[in-house]
């Protein structure tokens, strides 16, 4: 059986509800084998956090990760995919 083709993607996350951070980190931990790196920037003036997560995974895994994060209260996530 052929392994699904992996893609590189960047998931941009905005956290407006600090109560969701613990659950978001738990989700990211579940997908740690696919994460290339992540960077978080607290924007204290606005009371939000801006996080970018670079991943290398099958499209279905990337969609599942982004979807789970985006369903958290006060959290939005958008994904940008590489062309290959």
Biotite code that builds the C-alpha atoms (Angstrom):
import biotite.structure as struc

atoms = struc.array([
    struc.Atom([0.000, 0.000, 0.000], chain_id="A", res_id=1, res_name="UNK", atom_name="CA", element="C"),
    struc.Atom([1.333, 3.430, -0.948], chain_id="A", res_id=2, res_name="UNK", atom_name="CA", element="C"),
    struc.Atom([1.865, 5.979, 1.814], chain_id="A", res_id=3, res_name="UNK", atom_name="CA", element="C"),
    struc.Atom([-0.160, 9.217, 1.401], chain_id="A", res_id=4, res_name="UNK", atom_name="CA", element="C"),
    struc.Atom([1.797, 12.074, -0.150], chain_id="A", res_id=5, res_name="UNK", atom_name="CA", element="C"),
    struc.Atom([3.029, 14.550, 2.424], chain_id="A", res_id=6, res_name="UNK", atom_name="CA", element="C"),
    struc.Atom([2.816, 18.300, 1.990], chain_id="A", res_id=7, res_name="UNK", atom_name="CA", element="C"),
    struc.Atom([4.425, 21.212, 3.746], chain_id="A", res_id=8, res_name="UNK", atom_name="CA", element="C"),
    struc.Atom([1.991, 23.730, 5.184], chain_id="A", res_id=9, res_name="UNK", atom_name="CA", element="C"),
    struc.Atom([1.866, 26.664, 7.548], chain_id="A", res_id=10, res_name="UNK", atom_name="CA", element="C"),
    struc.Atom([-0.971, 26.942, 10.031], chain_id="A", res_id=11, res_name="UNK", atom_name="CA", element="C"),
    struc.Atom([-1.565, 30.492, 11.249], chain_id="A", res_id=12, res_name="UNK", atom_name="CA", element="C"),
    struc.Atom([-3.315, 30.650, 14.614], chain_id="A", res_id=13, res_name="UNK", atom_name="CA", element="C"),
    struc.Atom([-4.790, 33.619, 16.500], chain_id="A", res_id=14, res_name="UNK", atom_name="CA", element="C"),
    struc.Atom([-5.657, 32.970, 20.153], chain_id="A", res_id=15, res_name="UNK", atom_name="CA", element="C"),
    struc.Atom([-8.063, 35.445, 21.731], chain_id="A", res_id=16, res_name="UNK", atom_name="CA", element="C"),
    struc.Atom([-9.180, 33.275, 24.666], chain_id="A", res_id=17, res_name="UNK", atom_name="CA", element="C"),
    struc.Atom([-6.312, 32.333, 27.013], chain_id="A", res_id=18, res_name="UNK", atom_name="CA", element="C"),
    struc.Atom([-8.484, 29.573, 28.496], chain_id="A", res_id=19, res_name="UNK", atom_name="CA", element="C"),
    struc.Atom([-8.056, 27.616, 25.225], chain_id="A", res_id=20, res_name="UNK", atom_name="CA", element="C"),
    struc.Atom([-4.244, 27.641, 25.253], chain_id="A", res_id=21, res_name="UNK", atom_name="CA", element="C"),
    struc.Atom([-3.833, 24.475, 27.330], chain_id="A", res_id=22, res_name="UNK", atom_name="CA", element="C"),
    struc.Atom([-6.120, 22.437, 25.056], chain_id="A", res_id=23, res_name="UNK", atom_name="CA", element="C"),
    struc.Atom([-4.458, 23.883, 21.937], chain_id="A", res_id=24, res_name="UNK", atom_name="CA", element="C"),
    struc.Atom([-1.030, 22.869, 23.224], chain_id="A", res_id=25, res_name="UNK", atom_name="CA", element="C"),
    struc.Atom([-2.355, 19.365, 23.948], chain_id="A", res_id=26, res_name="UNK", atom_name="CA", element="C"),
    struc.Atom([-3.612, 19.091, 20.352], chain_id="A", res_id=27, res_name="UNK", atom_name="CA", element="C"),
    struc.Atom([-0.263, 20.282, 18.986], chain_id="A", res_id=28, res_name="UNK", atom_name="CA", element="C"),
    struc.Atom([1.461, 17.707, 21.193], chain_id="A", res_id=29, res_name="UNK", atom_name="CA", element="C"),
    struc.Atom([-0.728, 14.952, 19.672], chain_id="A", res_id=30, res_name="UNK", atom_name="CA", element="C"),
    struc.Atom([0.550, 15.951, 16.213], chain_id="A", res_id=31, res_name="UNK", atom_name="CA", element="C"),
    struc.Atom([4.185, 16.548, 17.237], chain_id="A", res_id=32, res_name="UNK", atom_name="CA", element="C"),
    struc.Atom([5.577, 13.976, 14.778], chain_id="A", res_id=33, res_name="UNK", atom_name="CA", element="C"),
    struc.Atom([4.391, 16.183, 11.889], chain_id="A", res_id=34, res_name="UNK", atom_name="CA", element="C"),
    struc.Atom([5.480, 19.560, 13.275], chain_id="A", res_id=35, res_name="UNK", atom_name="CA", element="C"),
    struc.Atom([8.632, 21.035, 11.762], chain_id="A", res_id=36, res_name="UNK", atom_name="CA", element="C"),
    struc.Atom([8.606, 24.060, 14.068], chain_id="A", res_id=37, res_name="UNK", atom_name="CA", element="C"),
    struc.Atom([6.425, 26.637, 15.720], chain_id="A", res_id=38, res_name="UNK", atom_name="CA", element="C"),
    struc.Atom([6.689, 30.239, 16.792], chain_id="A", res_id=39, res_name="UNK", atom_name="CA", element="C"),
    struc.Atom([4.408, 32.110, 19.139], chain_id="A", res_id=40, res_name="UNK", atom_name="CA", element="C"),
    struc.Atom([4.221, 35.846, 19.615], chain_id="A", res_id=41, res_name="UNK", atom_name="CA", element="C"),
    struc.Atom([2.203, 37.353, 22.449], chain_id="A", res_id=42, res_name="UNK", atom_name="CA", element="C"),
    struc.Atom([0.654, 40.652, 21.400], chain_id="A", res_id=43, res_name="UNK", atom_name="CA", element="C"),
    struc.Atom([0.040, 42.058, 24.856], chain_id="A", res_id=44, res_name="UNK", atom_name="CA", element="C"),
    struc.Atom([-1.424, 45.380, 23.664], chain_id="A", res_id=45, res_name="UNK", atom_name="CA", element="C"),
    struc.Atom([-4.277, 43.491, 22.005], chain_id="A", res_id=46, res_name="UNK", atom_name="CA", element="C"),
    struc.Atom([-4.463, 40.618, 24.505], chain_id="A", res_id=47, res_name="UNK", atom_name="CA", element="C"),
    struc.Atom([-3.945, 37.971, 21.832], chain_id="A", res_id=48, res_name="UNK", atom_name="CA", element="C"),
    struc.Atom([-1.280, 35.495, 20.748], chain_id="A", res_id=49, res_name="UNK", atom_name="CA", element="C"),
    struc.Atom([-0.171, 34.947, 17.156], chain_id="A", res_id=50, res_name="UNK", atom_name="CA", element="C"),
    struc.Atom([1.223, 31.463, 16.471], chain_id="A", res_id=51, res_name="UNK", atom_name="CA", element="C"),
    struc.Atom([2.631, 29.895, 13.334], chain_id="A", res_id=52, res_name="UNK", atom_name="CA", element="C"),
    struc.Atom([3.094, 26.146, 13.032], chain_id="A", res_id=53, res_name="UNK", atom_name="CA", element="C"),
    struc.Atom([5.021, 24.619, 10.121], chain_id="A", res_id=54, res_name="UNK", atom_name="CA", element="C"),
    struc.Atom([4.060, 21.012, 9.358], chain_id="A", res_id=55, res_name="UNK", atom_name="CA", element="C"),
    struc.Atom([5.036, 18.241, 6.944], chain_id="A", res_id=56, res_name="UNK", atom_name="CA", element="C"),
    struc.Atom([2.175, 15.744, 6.774], chain_id="A", res_id=57, res_name="UNK", atom_name="CA", element="C"),
    struc.Atom([-0.514, 14.221, 4.549], chain_id="A", res_id=58, res_name="UNK", atom_name="CA", element="C"),
    struc.Atom([-3.246, 16.722, 3.651], chain_id="A", res_id=59, res_name="UNK", atom_name="CA", element="C"),
    struc.Atom([-5.788, 14.828, 5.743], chain_id="A", res_id=60, res_name="UNK", atom_name="CA", element="C"),
    struc.Atom([-3.615, 15.164, 8.854], chain_id="A", res_id=61, res_name="UNK", atom_name="CA", element="C"),
    struc.Atom([-3.038, 18.873, 8.236], chain_id="A", res_id=62, res_name="UNK", atom_name="CA", element="C"),
    struc.Atom([-6.773, 19.463, 7.792], chain_id="A", res_id=63, res_name="UNK", atom_name="CA", element="C"),
    struc.Atom([-7.582, 17.524, 10.962], chain_id="A", res_id=64, res_name="UNK", atom_name="CA", element="C"),
    struc.Atom([-5.023, 19.457, 13.011], chain_id="A", res_id=65, res_name="UNK", atom_name="CA", element="C"),
    struc.Atom([-6.155, 22.839, 11.702], chain_id="A", res_id=66, res_name="UNK", atom_name="CA", element="C"),
    struc.Atom([-9.805, 21.913, 12.173], chain_id="A", res_id=67, res_name="UNK", atom_name="CA", element="C"),
    struc.Atom([-9.356, 20.784, 15.771], chain_id="A", res_id=68, res_name="UNK", atom_name="CA", element="C"),
    struc.Atom([-7.500, 23.968, 16.647], chain_id="A", res_id=69, res_name="UNK", atom_name="CA", element="C"),
    struc.Atom([-10.004, 26.178, 14.846], chain_id="A", res_id=70, res_name="UNK", atom_name="CA", element="C"),
    struc.Atom([-12.907, 24.628, 16.766], chain_id="A", res_id=71, res_name="UNK", atom_name="CA", element="C"),
    struc.Atom([-11.508, 25.808, 20.102], chain_id="A", res_id=72, res_name="UNK", atom_name="CA", element="C"),
    struc.Atom([-13.280, 28.731, 21.739], chain_id="A", res_id=73, res_name="UNK", atom_name="CA", element="C"),
    struc.Atom([-11.623, 32.051, 20.930], chain_id="A", res_id=74, res_name="UNK", atom_name="CA", element="C"),
    struc.Atom([-9.147, 30.485, 18.492], chain_id="A", res_id=75, res_name="UNK", atom_name="CA", element="C"),
    struc.Atom([-9.009, 30.844, 14.719], chain_id="A", res_id=76, res_name="UNK", atom_name="CA", element="C"),
    struc.Atom([-6.733, 28.917, 12.361], chain_id="A", res_id=77, res_name="UNK", atom_name="CA", element="C"),
    struc.Atom([-6.006, 29.162, 8.653], chain_id="A", res_id=78, res_name="UNK", atom_name="CA", element="C"),
    struc.Atom([-3.715, 26.949, 6.599], chain_id="A", res_id=79, res_name="UNK", atom_name="CA", element="C"),
    struc.Atom([-1.500, 27.729, 3.625], chain_id="A", res_id=80, res_name="UNK", atom_name="CA", element="C"),
    struc.Atom([-0.157, 24.777, 1.615], chain_id="A", res_id=81, res_name="UNK", atom_name="CA", element="C"),
    struc.Atom([3.004, 24.445, -0.455], chain_id="A", res_id=82, res_name="UNK", atom_name="CA", element="C"),
    struc.Atom([2.454, 23.715, -4.128], chain_id="A", res_id=83, res_name="UNK", atom_name="CA", element="C"),
    struc.Atom([4.265, 20.355, -4.013], chain_id="A", res_id=84, res_name="UNK", atom_name="CA", element="C"),
])
